[in-house]
Amino acid sequence: MSEYLAHISDDGRKQTVLEHLEGTARLAEAFARPFGAGELARQAALAHDIGKYTQGFQNRLRGGSIVDHSTAGAVELQKAGNLYGAFCAAGHHAGLPDGGSPRDEGGPSLLGRLKRGAPEDYSPYLADFRLPQASPPRLPGFAGAFFTRMLFSCLVDADFLDTEAFLSGGTVPRGTGEPIPALLQKLQSHTAGWLREPKGELNRLRSDILRRCIETGRQGEPGLYSLTVPTGGGKTVSSLSFALEHAAARGKRRVVYVIPYTSIIEQTAEVFRGILGPENVLEHHASANLDQTGDSDQLRERLRLAAENWDAPVIVTTGVQFFESLFANRTSRCRKLHRLAESVIIFDEAQMLPLPYLLPCLRAIRCLVEGYGVTAVLCTATQPSLEKFFPGLPVRELCPDVQALSEAFRRTTLRPAGELTPAELASLMEAHTAALSILNSRAGAVELFRLLPEEGRYCLTTLMSPAHRRRVLAEIRQRLKEGLPCRVAATSLVEAGVDLDFPAVYREEAGLDSILQAAGRCNREGKRPAEQSLVTVFSLPGRIPDELAQGRSLFRETAREVEDAASPEAVRRYFDKLHSLRGEALDREGIIDAFEKGIRGCGMPFTQVAERFRMIQSGTCQVFIPLPGSINERERAEEEKALGALKAALLAGNASRKLLRQAGQYMVSVYPGHLRELLDTGAAVLAPGEIAVLTDTSRYDEAVGLGLPAGGGQGLFF
């Protein structure tokens, strides 16, 4: 065996290239085996670092200059007929490259690099081993790109883990959680009473829904399902029951819960942790603070590491994190993707899949179901008509009597009110002891808040930090519980998954799905007759954001055609209209065509697609608000101390990933014009990493959050 080295640890230990390649290959093969690509992954892993069999790289290990060691593996894999692996080897550090075109001459694309060839002779690898044979599948276009990214995930995760194990001496505490059957037993204990002795008609219906999910989970074949349950039907626990029953019965490896809003995620993850234990639930999204999760430093560290590659039995994540990772090209985002194979994935609030990315998102779901052993559930209170986007793939409904369930759980009545001025809206709310208004813009919510009676008035928008919003929500729930005056002006951030129950709700016109979600905040517990629980739909003078105009127009059209705008028939018609839109409406960035036809002659444009696929559009900026969210005197003092350290670290450019996660609870997103105004007036300073820090805390109002500039806040910001 040659003495070419891959790594040298800080304490002087040495790992040969062969040791690293064999260790990486064992892991990659195991990761890819669930989707039938074990041999391809092993071949790609054995080749990925053969460029380290060069004098240039050996000099690099001892302080020399950086050298290209990844092209060599791509060249050998191309010779072996494994072009998927060639992409993976070429991108295992910098990310999957664009495929390029035959005209490329030495550029950064894969074809350009293959034409250029490896910079040094790497033939000494032949003294250690020969690449094994492997038979790649024929998967053109979108499916081929998807397979490449999954194979890439296996390689880069294996590469990270083998390197980490060597450099740490094998001391990194990887792996967290119990087996699926143990989690199922915990859930069954939690729900046993619900099934045995349901009290009241609504609880009986909830038990029936739960029982159907359990039975189908045990007996149903893997594939694509829908779960259409009205708000209040217990779909969160019922869908988890289906997922764990199905995972146990069919040998699935984990459950992934994909949710559109972080406000819902935090609540759902907390419910799951309470049932299954904190060591079994990984909450992963941009503002998740993993350091507040778990009971010990060791558990927190394990969860932090699990977030890197989703090595946990139950994952709760955002649609943004999930889908942007599926279309990413960077190693850090793709590393976790192989964990999706042989899993059960619940897409909660499926109607919230963003329209401009609907087709690529649904195509990705189809790929996972058909090629990677995934059982997927489209779960919602207002099921959109998505079946036509899965031709030849049946979508089986877990609770088929949608009409009957809709009528049984009907707790509100929609009432049109036409156009109202903000003052008229405030007057209508004042007539109720408790009322909620949901508006389409932050500026509109702030304006309405100012017009409400001062006692018990609240504002909820993303102008407030997450920590601040949690405290305000707790106050609102307490006032509602005690029957005290409570009038709230909010944006749509409260619509889905936020557990609020008002006797009266006012909703500015938007899409029907948003209006029905708003209705879920009215008479939530069904304690009042539906005819006395009014959801008043109104419009305000002036224009609404362009992003909402289309949904409002289709809602008005549907309301003219169907007498009951909250009925399943109205929902079906609304989504049929929405999904029949043409042109770029359902794939604005041309993601599918990019892989089917290329971009300006460039085939397999992984880098370009990753830049295009942004479910949250760029152009927004983060402002750190160094103000505590707690009102408890002792907790507030501790929070202020921690915030002082966070602020200092941000300004000095020393914020670690751990600190940035903590800071996420005190961030507010603003448009560039708003940020410029804060910087120009000296109210904020720009820290390294493009995060602004609010220095003039008088600009942050304890009632409404960060003050808007004149004329600001009309954009689509919740």
Secondary structure as the mmCIF struct_conf table of DSSP 4:
data_model
#
loop_
_struct_conf.conf_type_id
_struct_conf.id
_struct_conf.beg_label_comp_id
_struct_conf.beg_label_asym_id
_struct_conf.beg_label_seq_id
_struct_conf.end_label_comp_id
_struct_conf.end_label_asym_id
_struct_conf.end_label_seq_id
STRN STRN1 LEU A 5 ILE A 8
TURN_TY1_P TURN_TY1_P1 ASP A 10 ASP A 11
BEND BEND1 GLY A 12 GLY A 12
STRN STRN2 LYS A 14 THR A 16
HELX_RH_AL_P HELX_RH_AL_P1 VAL A 17 ALA A 32
HELX_RH_3T_P HELX_RH_3T_P1 ARG A 33 PHE A 35
TURN_TY1_P TURN_TY1_P2 GLY A 36 GLY A 36
HELX_RH_AL_P HELX_RH_AL_P2 GLY A 38 ALA A 47
TURN_TY1_P TURN_TY1_P3 HIS A 48 ASP A 49
HELX_RH_3T_P HELX_RH_3T_P2 ILE A 50 LYS A 52
BEND BEND2 TYR A 53 THR A 54
HELX_RH_AL_P HELX_RH_AL_P3 GLN A 55 LEU A 61
TURN_TY1_P TURN_TY1_P4 ARG A 62 GLY A 63
BEND BEND3 SER A 70 SER A 70
HELX_RH_AL_P HELX_RH_AL_P4 THR A 71 LYS A 79
TURN_TY1_P TURN_TY1_P5 ALA A 80 GLY A 81
HELX_RH_AL_P HELX_RH_AL_P5 LEU A 83 ALA A 90
TURN_TY1_P TURN_TY1_P6 GLY A 91 ALA A 94
HELX_LH_PP_P HELX_LH_PP_P1 LEU A 96 PRO A 97
STRN STRN3 ASP A 98 GLY A 100
TURN_TY1_P TURN_TY1_P7 PRO A 102 ARG A 103
BEND BEND4 GLY A 106 SER A 109
HELX_RH_AL_P HELX_RH_AL_P6 LEU A 110 ARG A 116
BEND BEND5 PRO A 119 GLU A 120
HELX_RH_3T_P HELX_RH_3T_P3 SER A 123 ALA A 127
TURN_TY1_P TURN_TY1_P8 ASP A 128 ASP A 128
HELX_LH_PP_P HELX_LH_PP_P2 LEU A 131 GLN A 133
HELX_RH_AL_P HELX_RH_AL_P7 GLY A 141 LEU A 167
TURN_TY1_P TURN_TY1_P9 SER A 168 GLY A 169
BEND BEND6 GLY A 170 GLY A 170
HELX_RH_AL_P HELX_RH_AL_P8 ILE A 180 ARG A 196
BEND BEND7 GLY A 200 GLY A 200
HELX_RH_AL_P HELX_RH_AL_P9 GLU A 201 GLN A 219
HELX_LH_PP_P HELX_LH_PP_P3 GLY A 220 GLU A 221
BEND BEND8 PRO A 222 GLY A 223
STRN STRN4 LEU A 224 THR A 228
TURN_TY1_P TURN_TY1_P10 THR A 231 GLY A 232
BEND BEND9 GLY A 233 GLY A 233
HELX_RH_AL_P HELX_RH_AL_P10 LYS A 235 ARG A 250
TURN_TY1_P TURN_TY1_P11 GLY A 251 GLY A 251
STRN STRN5 ARG A 254 ILE A 259
BEND BEND10 PRO A 260 PRO A 260
HELX_RH_AL_P HELX_RH_AL_P11 THR A 262 LEU A 276
HELX_RH_3T_P HELX_RH_3T_P4 PRO A 278 ASN A 280
STRN STRN6 VAL A 281 HIS A 284
BEND BEND11 HIS A 285 HIS A 285
TURN_TY1_P TURN_TY1_P12 ALA A 286 SER A 287
HELX_RH_3T_P HELX_RH_3T_P5 LEU A 290 GLN A 292
BEND BEND12 THR A 293 SER A 296
HELX_RH_AL_P HELX_RH_AL_P12 ASP A 297 ASN A 309
TURN_TY1_P TURN_TY1_P13 TRP A 310 TRP A 310
BEND BEND13 ALA A 312 PRO A 313
STRN STRN7 VAL A 314 THR A 318
HELX_RH_AL_P HELX_RH_AL_P13 GLY A 319 LEU A 326
TURN_TY1_P TURN_TY1_P14 PHE A 327 PHE A 327
BEND BEND14 ARG A 330 ARG A 330
HELX_RH_AL_P HELX_RH_AL_P14 THR A 331 CYS A 334
TURN_TY1_P TURN_TY1_P15 ARG A 335 LYS A 336
HELX_RH_3T_P HELX_RH_3T_P6 LEU A 337 LEU A 340
TURN_TY1_P TURN_TY1_P16 ALA A 341 GLU A 342
STRN STRN8 SER A 343 ASP A 348
TURN_TY1_P TURN_TY1_P17 GLU A 349 GLU A 349
HELX_RH_3T_P HELX_RH_3T_P7 ALA A 350 MET A 352
BEND BEND15 LEU A 353 LEU A 353
HELX_RH_3T_P HELX_RH_3T_P8 LEU A 355 TYR A 357
HELX_RH_AL_P HELX_RH_AL_P15 LEU A 358 GLY A 371
BEND BEND16 TYR A 372 TYR A 372
STRN STRN9 THR A 375 THR A 380
BEND BEND17 ALA A 381 THR A 382
HELX_RH_3T_P HELX_RH_3T_P9 GLU A 387 PHE A 389
BEND BEND18 PHE A 390 PHE A 390
TURN_TY1_P TURN_TY1_P18 PRO A 391 GLY A 392
BEND BEND19 LEU A 393 LEU A 393
STRN STRN10 VAL A 395 GLU A 397
BEND BEND20 LEU A 398 CYS A 399
HELX_RH_AL_P HELX_RH_AL_P16 VAL A 402 ALA A 408
TURN_TY1_P TURN_TY1_P19 PHE A 409 PHE A 409
STRN STRN11 THR A 413 GLU A 419
HELX_RH_AL_P HELX_RH_AL_P17 PRO A 422 GLU A 430
TURN_TY1_P TURN_TY1_P20 ALA A 431 ALA A 431
BEND BEND21 HIS A 432 THR A 433
STRN STRN12 ALA A 434 ILE A 438
BEND BEND22 ASN A 440 SER A 441
HELX_RH_AL_P HELX_RH_AL_P18 ARG A 442 LEU A 451
BEND BEND23 LEU A 452 LEU A 452
BEND BEND24 GLU A 454 GLU A 454
TURN_TY1_P TURN_TY1_P21 GLU A 455 GLY A 456
STRN STRN13 ARG A 457 LEU A 460
BEND BEND25 THR A 461 THR A 461
TURN_TY1_P TURN_TY1_P22 THR A 462 LEU A 463
BEND BEND26 MET A 464 MET A 464
HELX_RH_AL_P HELX_RH_AL_P19 PRO A 466 GLU A 482
TURN_TY1_P TURN_TY1_P23 GLY A 483 GLY A 483
STRN STRN14 CYS A 486 ALA A 490
HELX_RH_3T_P HELX_RH_3T_P10 SER A 492 VAL A 494
BEND BEND27 GLU A 495 GLY A 497
STRN STRN15 PHE A 502 PHE A 502
BEND BEND28 PRO A 503 PRO A 503
STRN STRN16 VAL A 505 GLU A 508
BEND BEND29 GLU A 509 GLU A 509
HELX_RH_AL_P HELX_RH_AL_P20 LEU A 512 ALA A 519
TURN_TY1_P TURN_TY1_P24 GLY A 520 ARG A 521
STRN STRN17 CYS A 522 CYS A 522
BEND BEND30 ASN A 523 ASN A 523
TURN_TY1_P TURN_TY1_P25 ARG A 524 GLU A 525
BEND BEND31 ARG A 528 ARG A 528
HELX_RH_3T_P HELX_RH_3T_P11 ALA A 530 GLN A 532
BEND BEND32 SER A 533 SER A 533
STRN STRN18 LEU A 534 SER A 539
BEND BEND33 PRO A 541 GLY A 542
HELX_RH_AL_P HELX_RH_AL_P21 ASP A 546 GLU A 561
BEND BEND34 GLU A 563 GLU A 563
TURN_TY1_P TURN_TY1_P26 ALA A 565 ALA A 566
BEND BEND35 SER A 567 SER A 567
HELX_RH_AL_P HELX_RH_AL_P22 PRO A 568 HIS A 579
TURN_TY1_P TURN_TY1_P27 SER A 580 SER A 580
TURN_TY1_P TURN_TY1_P28 GLY A 583 GLU A 584
BEND BEND36 ALA A 585 LEU A 586
TURN_TY1_P TURN_TY1_P29 ARG A 588 GLU A 589
HELX_RH_AL_P HELX_RH_AL_P23 ILE A 591 GLU A 596
TURN_TY1_P TURN_TY1_P30 LYS A 597 LYS A 597
STRN STRN19 ILE A 599 ILE A 599
TURN_TY1_P TURN_TY1_P31 ARG A 600 GLY A 601
STRN STRN20 CYS A 602 CYS A 602
STRN STRN21 GLY A 603 PRO A 605
HELX_RH_AL_P HELX_RH_AL_P24 PHE A 606 ARG A 612
BEND BEND37 MET A 615 ILE A 616
BEND BEND38 SER A 618 SER A 618
STRN STRN22 CYS A 621 PHE A 624
BEND BEND39 ASN A 632 ASN A 632
HELX_RH_AL_P HELX_RH_AL_P25 GLU A 633 ALA A 652
TURN_TY1_P TURN_TY1_P32 GLY A 653 GLY A 653
HELX_RH_AL_P HELX_RH_AL_P26 ARG A 657 ALA A 663
HELX_RH_3T_P HELX_RH_3T_P12 GLY A 664 TYR A 666
STRN STRN23 MET A 667 VAL A 670
HELX_RH_AL_P HELX_RH_AL_P27 PRO A 672 ASP A 680
TURN_TY1_P TURN_TY1_P33 THR A 681 GLY A 682
BEND BEND40 ALA A 683 ALA A 683
STRN STRN24 ALA A 684 ALA A 687
TURN_TY1_P TURN_TY1_P34 PRO A 688 GLU A 690
STRN STRN25 ILE A 691 LEU A 694
HELX_RH_3T_P HELX_RH_3T_P13 THR A 697 ARG A 699
STRN STRN26 TYR A 700 ASP A 701
TURN_TY1_P TURN_TY1_P35 GLU A 702 VAL A 704
STRN STRN27 GLY A 705 LEU A 706
HELX_LH_PP_P HELX_LH_PP_P4 GLY A 707 PRO A 709
TURN_TY1_P TURN_TY1_P36 ALA A 710 GLY A 711
BEND BEND41 GLY A 715 LEU A 716
#
